[in-house]
């Protein structure tokens, strides 16, 4: 599994189904851990009171921008590296790995400066109000160390590019455990409050980088060698990384935009309670649909390697297999979530003032899962486009799904047809069903076009 041999690479090109499963399982674990990461942070901060929790909550969308850029640039690195490996150009793949590190450092420095300057105006615009002190205390520390957050996510992309998602999983598990230990120590023992939570997050993120650097530069047992002596600046490599990486980052920024617009719609047709139901319920959606996103992320490398090798039939095999595996998982998760909706809701809405949303949260959870089986077609199909370097198309599909169809149907049902909040939930379901099917047909046509070429 480990080692600087090319076993992972051989599997990606020779047995796309095996490669997909081999990479998906560690990715599912990794993505679940990062979902729980945020919940653990919130759980420790909640002990400081509602204002502290809200303050950190207001900074969360800005934190997601950092994670979004890290994940996006990681996808760009995966695509470029896997493609060159498929083309049997090891020198270019090594060069791409060091390109991606340097591009990440440059972009994270730009983002840090921009967000530090705009932090207060953004928080005021979001309505942080009396919690703004907590939000800036937390935010300034995180933004000052944002290079650790962006670079760790992007380095994972290099490992995935060579077909190894196991080692990033080890690094993420270690980081999450460290964060759990450091949170109470910095927040309460050292009495640093929300600043302590931010410091704990940064130490954990930098620890990940140390582990990955150890494998690359000290143990030296990776297939790729991202060392400066292998660096030779090439525009085509930079463009390959950015043409997938930047649209993938914008895709994730669009998620934050959608959440803001949808929350405003909920306040209009319902109340702030509906926003609490949506923000809490959506966390549950993210955790329960993680396996599908993991399969999609693994698909990028498998598709890109075979795209580089011009083995287009393997792309079709991998895509269809990803949809089948995703469908089995989606149906299983849908039934499980629906049956235990009330129990899941009670975990998030059991005490004090949050108990009043328990009923509405249960309804939301049991209805929203209806579209999960169509995600099994839509998610792998969008990631196929990233794998063949069509990052802009993949970005367009995500924006079409969320900001296009979903908002359209949500407004139609909740405002025009006057179904209220339930209409907004149905808007999400119908928007996802329609756009996921369009994306699947589009990907199937695109792959057939490649095969026939």
TORFISE-681703 format. One line per 8 residues: for each residue x, y, z of C-alpha. Coordinates in nm, 3 decimals. Layout:
X Y Z ~ ...
This chain:
0.000 0.000 0.000 ~ 0.266 0.248 0.105 ~ 0.605 0.281 -0.051 ~ 0.758 0.471 -0.337 ~ 0.669 0.193 -0.581 ~ 0.395 0.258 -0.833 ~ 0.141 0.001 -0.703 ~ -0.134 0.262 -0.645
-0.070 0.405 -0.990 ~ -0.089 0.060 -1.156 ~ -0.425 -0.011 -0.990 ~ -0.571 0.326 -1.110 ~ -0.482 0.242 -1.470 ~ -0.537 -0.135 -1.464 ~ -0.837 -0.187 -1.236 ~ -1.047 0.129 -1.202
-1.314 -0.042 -0.986 ~ -1.058 -0.165 -0.732 ~ -0.881 0.174 -0.733 ~ -1.211 0.352 -0.666 ~ -1.294 0.133 -0.365 ~ -0.936 0.141 -0.235 ~ -0.933 0.521 -0.237 ~ -1.296 0.578 -0.130
-1.286 0.401 0.206 ~ -1.003 0.612 0.360 ~ -1.166 0.923 0.207 ~ -1.501 0.845 0.373 ~ -1.320 0.821 0.710 ~ -1.125 1.144 0.641 ~ -1.431 1.347 0.537 ~ -1.641 1.220 0.829
-1.362 1.323 1.067 ~ -1.350 1.675 0.924 ~ -1.730 1.704 0.961 ~ -1.705 1.599 1.326 ~ -1.411 1.837 1.372 ~ -1.647 2.138 1.348 ~ -1.903 1.977 1.579 ~ -1.638 1.910 1.847
-1.515 2.271 1.827 ~ -1.874 2.393 1.865 ~ -1.937 2.158 2.159 ~ -1.639 2.292 2.357 ~ -1.711 2.657 2.270 ~ -2.079 2.620 2.373 ~ -1.959 2.600 2.734 ~ -1.854 2.966 2.705
-2.217 3.071 2.644 ~ -2.453 3.144 2.355 ~ -2.274 3.462 2.239 ~ -1.937 3.288 2.210 ~ -2.097 3.002 2.015 ~ -2.276 3.248 1.785 ~ -1.954 3.448 1.735 ~ -1.766 3.137 1.620
-2.075 3.049 1.412 ~ -2.057 3.381 1.227 ~ -1.693 3.313 1.138 ~ -1.775 2.959 1.012 ~ -1.862 3.066 0.651 ~ -1.527 3.250 0.630 ~ -1.350 2.938 0.763 ~ -1.531 2.737 0.494
-1.381 2.972 0.233 ~ -1.031 2.866 0.351 ~ -1.126 2.497 0.349 ~ -1.292 2.547 0.009 ~ -0.975 2.690 -0.144 ~ -0.767 2.411 0.013 ~ -0.997 2.138 -0.117 ~ -1.034 2.306 -0.456
-0.659 2.342 -0.507 ~ -0.620 1.983 -0.384 ~ -0.862 1.870 -0.659 ~ -0.657 2.069 -0.913 ~ -0.335 1.899 -0.796 ~ -0.502 1.553 -0.808 ~ -0.621 1.612 -1.164 ~ -0.288 1.741 -1.301
-0.071 1.479 -1.126 ~ -0.296 1.182 -1.213 ~ -0.318 1.297 -1.575 ~ 0.065 1.316 -1.611 ~ 0.102 0.977 -1.440 ~ -0.147 0.838 -1.693 ~ 0.063 0.993 -1.971 ~ 0.361 0.804 -1.819
0.541 1.134 -1.759 ~ 0.687 1.092 -1.408 ~ 0.912 1.401 -1.439 ~ 0.612 1.621 -1.520 ~ 0.412 1.466 -1.232 ~ 0.696 1.546 -0.988 ~ 0.716 1.898 -1.127 ~ 0.337 1.937 -1.088
0.354 1.832 -0.722 ~ 0.600 2.112 -0.638 ~ 0.402 2.355 -0.861 ~ 0.089 2.283 -0.657 ~ 0.267 2.350 -0.324 ~ 0.404 2.685 -0.447 ~ 0.067 2.789 -0.596 ~ -0.104 2.700 -0.264
0.142 2.911 -0.063 ~ 0.097 3.208 -0.298 ~ -0.285 3.189 -0.298 ~ -0.307 3.141 0.080 ~ -0.094 3.453 0.138 ~ -0.326 3.658 -0.089 ~ -0.641 3.520 0.081 ~ -0.498 3.587 0.430
-0.432 3.955 0.354 ~ -0.769 4.011 0.179 ~ -0.977 3.842 0.451 ~ -0.791 4.010 0.740 ~ -0.866 4.351 0.584 ~ -1.233 4.261 0.516 ~ -1.303 4.060 0.835 ~ -1.489 4.330 1.031
-1.701 4.460 0.739 ~ -1.799 4.098 0.647 ~ -1.900 4.016 1.006 ~ -2.102 4.340 1.036 ~ -2.273 4.265 0.704 ~ -2.365 3.916 0.831 ~ -2.525 4.073 1.138 ~ -2.278 3.951 1.405
-2.391 4.242 1.629 ~ -2.308 4.187 1.998 ~ -2.112 3.869 1.918 ~ -1.862 4.048 1.688 ~ -1.595 4.060 1.963 ~ -1.594 3.680 1.987 ~ -1.603 3.645 1.608 ~ -1.298 3.873 1.555
-1.103 3.716 1.845 ~ -1.148 3.376 1.683 ~ -1.122 3.497 1.322 ~ -0.800 3.701 1.341 ~ -0.606 3.404 1.483 ~ -0.744 3.156 1.227 ~ -0.681 3.393 0.934 ~ -0.326 3.468 1.049
-0.253 3.095 1.020 ~ -0.475 3.025 0.719 ~ -0.174 2.892 0.523 ~ -0.184 2.582 0.750 ~ -0.554 2.523 0.678 ~ -0.520 2.570 0.299 ~ -0.186 2.391 0.256 ~ -0.285 2.079 0.455
-0.596 2.027 0.238 ~ -0.398 2.090 -0.078 ~ -0.118 1.848 0.019 ~ -0.380 1.574 0.047 ~ -0.441 1.635 -0.325 ~ -0.083 1.536 -0.408 ~ -0.123 1.202 -0.229 ~ -0.460 1.142 -0.400
-0.295 1.225 -0.732 ~ -0.072 0.920 -0.694 ~ -0.369 0.709 -0.580 ~ -0.292 0.713 -0.206 ~ -0.575 0.828 0.019 ~ -0.472 0.613 0.317 ~ -0.192 0.834 0.446 ~ -0.396 1.155 0.437
-0.653 0.964 0.648 ~ -0.388 0.883 0.912 ~ -0.282 1.249 0.921 ~ -0.644 1.368 0.956 ~ -0.725 1.123 1.235 ~ -0.413 1.231 1.426 ~ -0.504 1.597 1.375 ~ -0.864 1.550 1.494
-0.753 1.364 1.807 ~ -0.497 1.637 1.881 ~ -0.765 1.904 1.837 ~ -0.998 1.723 2.081 ~ -0.720 1.716 2.343 ~ -0.603 2.076 2.289 ~ -0.950 2.240 2.278 ~ -1.040 2.204 2.649
-0.679 2.278 2.749 ~ -0.653 2.609 2.560 ~ -1.017 2.719 2.610 ~ -1.055 2.641 2.980 ~ -0.725 2.538 3.145 ~ -0.535 2.835 2.999 ~ -0.854 3.045 3.014 ~ -0.812 3.172 2.656
-1.180 3.127 2.559 ~ -1.257 3.140 2.185 ~ -0.896 3.244 2.114 ~ -0.792 2.910 2.265 ~ -1.022 2.721 2.027 ~ -0.861 2.903 1.731 ~ -0.506 2.829 1.852 ~ -0.594 2.459 1.901
-0.730 2.443 1.543 ~ -0.411 2.595 1.397 ~ -0.177 2.372 1.597 ~ -0.372 2.066 1.476 ~ -0.360 2.185 1.113 ~ 0.016 2.252 1.128 ~ 0.066 1.906 1.283 ~ -0.091 1.754 0.967
0.163 1.939 0.752 ~ 0.450 1.807 0.967 ~ 0.328 1.447 0.918 ~ 0.294 1.489 0.539 ~ 0.632 1.666 0.514 ~ 0.788 1.374 0.706 ~ 0.661 1.128 0.440 ~ 0.769 1.347 0.149
1.109 1.472 0.264 ~ 1.241 1.255 0.550 ~ 1.103 0.904 0.493 ~ 1.097 0.970 0.115 ~ 0.878 0.669 0.035 ~ 0.616 0.841 -0.182 ~ 0.585 0.783 -0.557 ~ 0.602 1.159 -0.619
0.899 1.375 -0.524 ~ 0.787 1.736 -0.461 ~ 1.139 1.877 -0.413 ~ 1.270 2.211 -0.541 ~ 1.536 2.044 -0.758 ~ 1.243 1.893 -0.956 ~ 1.090 2.239 -1.007 ~ 1.094 2.389 -1.353
0.824 2.654 -1.398 ~ 0.578 2.559 -1.673 ~ 0.266 2.755 -1.768 ~ 0.081 2.445 -1.888 ~ 0.123 2.273 -1.548 ~ 0.007 2.585 -1.360 ~ -0.296 2.614 -1.592 ~ -0.384 2.243 -1.546
-0.385 2.286 -1.166 ~ -0.573 2.618 -1.172 ~ -0.833 2.527 -1.439 ~ -0.970 2.255 -1.207 ~ -0.859 2.402 -0.872 ~ -1.008 2.750 -0.900 ~ -1.355 2.647 -1.028 ~ -1.362 2.375 -0.758
-1.290 2.643 -0.497 ~ -1.562 2.870 -0.638 ~ -1.804 2.573 -0.630 ~ -1.750 2.555 -0.253 ~ -1.787 2.935 -0.220 ~ -2.119 2.900 -0.400 ~ -2.233 2.668 -0.118 ~ -2.181 2.953 0.130
-2.369 3.195 -0.100 ~ -2.657 2.947 -0.132 ~ -2.678 2.909 0.249 ~ -2.703 3.287 0.291 ~ -2.976 3.330 0.024 ~ -3.171 3.028 0.149 ~ -3.156 3.152 0.511 ~ -3.298 3.488 0.398
-3.583 3.307 0.218 ~ -3.659 3.105 0.535 ~ -3.679 3.421 0.749 ~ -3.922 3.564 0.489 ~ -4.157 3.261 0.479 ~ -4.098 3.133 0.834 ~ -3.890 3.260 1.127 ~ -3.537 3.250 1.264
-3.634 2.910 1.409 ~ -3.655 2.781 1.052 ~ -3.298 2.905 0.994 ~ -3.187 2.714 1.305 ~ -3.362 2.402 1.168 ~ -3.194 2.446 0.829 ~ -2.841 2.515 0.962 ~ -2.861 2.223 1.207
-3.036 1.991 0.961 ~ -2.784 2.072 0.689 ~ -2.500 1.961 0.916 ~ -2.676 1.625 0.935 ~ -2.713 1.620 0.554 ~ -2.338 1.689 0.515 ~ -2.243 1.407 0.753 ~ -2.488 1.154 0.602
-2.391 1.229 0.239 ~ -2.015 1.221 0.310 ~ -1.969 0.869 0.161 ~ -2.106 0.993 -0.174 ~ -1.868 1.292 -0.181 ~ -1.577 1.063 -0.089 ~ -1.651 0.833 -0.385 ~ -1.671 1.140 -0.612
-1.338 1.275 -0.483 ~ -1.168 0.937 -0.540 ~ -1.313 0.933 -0.891 ~ -1.117 1.249 -0.991 ~ -0.780 1.070 -0.970 ~ -0.901 0.747 -1.135 ~ -1.064 0.939 -1.422 ~ -0.767 1.178 -1.467
-0.509 0.895 -1.479 ~ -0.709 0.712 -1.747 ~ -0.775 1.041 -1.929 ~ -0.397 1.095 -1.945 ~ -0.350 0.737 -2.068 ~ -0.632 0.794 -2.323 ~ -0.808 0.487 -2.185 ~ -1.158 0.633 -2.210
-1.339 0.300 -2.166 ~ -1.196 0.283 -1.811 ~ -1.348 0.625 -1.740 ~ -1.691 0.485 -1.833 ~ -1.634 0.176 -1.617 ~ -1.525 0.388 -1.317 ~ -1.815 0.635 -1.358 ~ -2.084 0.367 -1.378
-1.933 0.168 -1.092 ~ -1.915 0.485 -0.877 ~ -2.286 0.546 -0.945 ~ -2.380 0.187 -0.851 ~ -2.183 0.186 -0.524 ~ -2.316 0.535 -0.441 ~ -2.675 0.425 -0.506 ~ -2.649 0.133 -0.261
-2.503 0.364 0.005 ~ -2.754 0.644 -0.066 ~ -3.059 0.417 -0.030 ~ -2.918 0.265 0.290 ~ -2.844 0.609 0.444 ~ -3.182 0.746 0.328 ~ -3.378 0.466 0.501 ~ -3.165 0.479 0.816
-3.189 0.860 0.848 ~ -3.564 0.857 0.785 ~ -3.633 0.585 1.043 ~ -3.422 0.751 1.313 ~ -3.509 1.114 1.224 ~ -3.663 1.190 1.565 ~ -3.366 1.040 1.753 ~ -3.115 1.235 1.541
-3.313 1.557 1.594 ~ -3.318 1.505 1.971 ~ -2.935 1.502 1.982 ~ -2.923 1.854 1.834 ~ -3.243 1.995 1.985 ~ -3.296 1.854 2.332 ~ -3.227 2.123 2.588 ~ -3.354 2.471 2.671
-3.470 2.700 2.394 ~ -3.350 2.464 2.118 ~ -3.609 2.202 2.225 ~ -3.883 2.401 2.051 ~ -3.738 2.325 1.705 ~ -3.725 1.946 1.763 ~ -4.051 1.876 1.577 ~ -3.965 2.089 1.275
-3.610 1.945 1.266 ~ -3.750 1.589 1.264 ~ -3.976 1.679 0.967 ~ -3.685 1.838 0.782 ~ -3.459 1.533 0.831 ~ -3.726 1.282 0.722 ~ -3.822 1.478 0.407 ~ -3.482 1.599 0.287
-3.340 1.246 0.240 ~ -3.577 1.181 -0.055 ~ -3.322 1.318 -0.303 ~ -3.024 1.112 -0.174 ~ -3.056 0.834 -0.439 ~ -3.032 1.095 -0.719 ~ -2.712 1.230 -0.558 ~ -2.564 0.887 -0.636
-2.594 0.983 -1.005 ~ -2.521 1.356 -0.978 ~ -2.211 1.364 -0.757 ~ -1.991 1.113 -0.948 ~ -2.103 1.278 -1.274 ~ -1.986 1.625 -1.166 ~ -1.651 1.482 -1.052 ~ -1.602 1.312 -1.392
-1.580 1.662 -1.544 ~ -1.312 1.762 -1.290 ~ -1.124 1.442 -1.378 ~ -1.110 1.528 -1.748 ~ -1.002 1.886 -1.675 ~ -1.338 2.052 -1.740 ~ -1.343 2.240 -1.410 ~ -1.562 2.524 -1.539
-1.832 2.276 -1.650 ~ -1.827 2.106 -1.306 ~ -1.858 2.449 -1.142 ~ -2.149 2.543 -1.368 ~ -2.330 2.219 -1.276 ~ -2.297 2.291 -0.903 ~ -2.420 2.648 -0.943 ~ -2.705 2.524 -1.167
-2.803 2.270 -0.900 ~ -2.793 2.495 -0.596 ~ -2.834 2.854 -0.696 ~ -3.037 2.773 -1.006 ~ -3.292 2.493 -0.974 ~ -3.301 2.469 -0.594 ~ -3.362 2.840 -0.527 ~ -3.610 2.854 -0.819
-3.820 2.564 -0.684 ~ -3.787 2.685 -0.323 ~ -3.924 3.031 -0.414 ~ -4.193 2.875 -0.636 ~ -4.325 2.642 -0.363 ~ -4.274 2.857 -0.054 ~ -4.370 3.204 -0.187 ~ -4.563 3.174 -0.516
-4.765 2.863 -0.424 ~ -4.764 2.966 -0.057 ~ -4.657 2.634 0.097 ~ -4.434 2.822 0.343 ~ -4.130 2.658 0.500 ~ -4.230 2.307 0.386 ~ -4.231 2.445 0.029 ~ -3.871 2.562 0.077
-3.766 2.212 0.189 ~ -3.942 2.062 -0.116 ~ -3.759 2.314 -0.334 ~ -3.426 2.163 -0.224 ~ -3.552 1.809 -0.292 ~ -3.694 1.884 -0.638 ~ -3.402 2.107 -0.742 ~ -3.156 1.830 -0.653
-3.359 1.557 -0.829 ~ -3.387 1.753 -1.157 ~ -3.026 1.878 -1.171 ~ -2.868 1.546 -1.062 ~ -3.041 1.369 -1.351 ~ -2.934 1.636 -1.600 ~ -2.572 1.605 -1.478 ~ -2.577 1.224 -1.512
-2.704 1.239 -1.874 ~ -2.447 1.510 -1.954 ~ -2.154 1.306 -1.811 ~ -2.265 0.990 -1.992 ~ -2.279 1.182 -2.322 ~ -1.936 1.339 -2.257 ~ -1.772 1.000 -2.187 ~ -1.929 0.841 -2.496
-1.799 1.137 -2.700 ~ -1.445 1.068 -2.567 ~ -1.472 0.695 -2.648 ~ -1.594 0.765 -3.002 ~ -1.315 1.017 -3.061
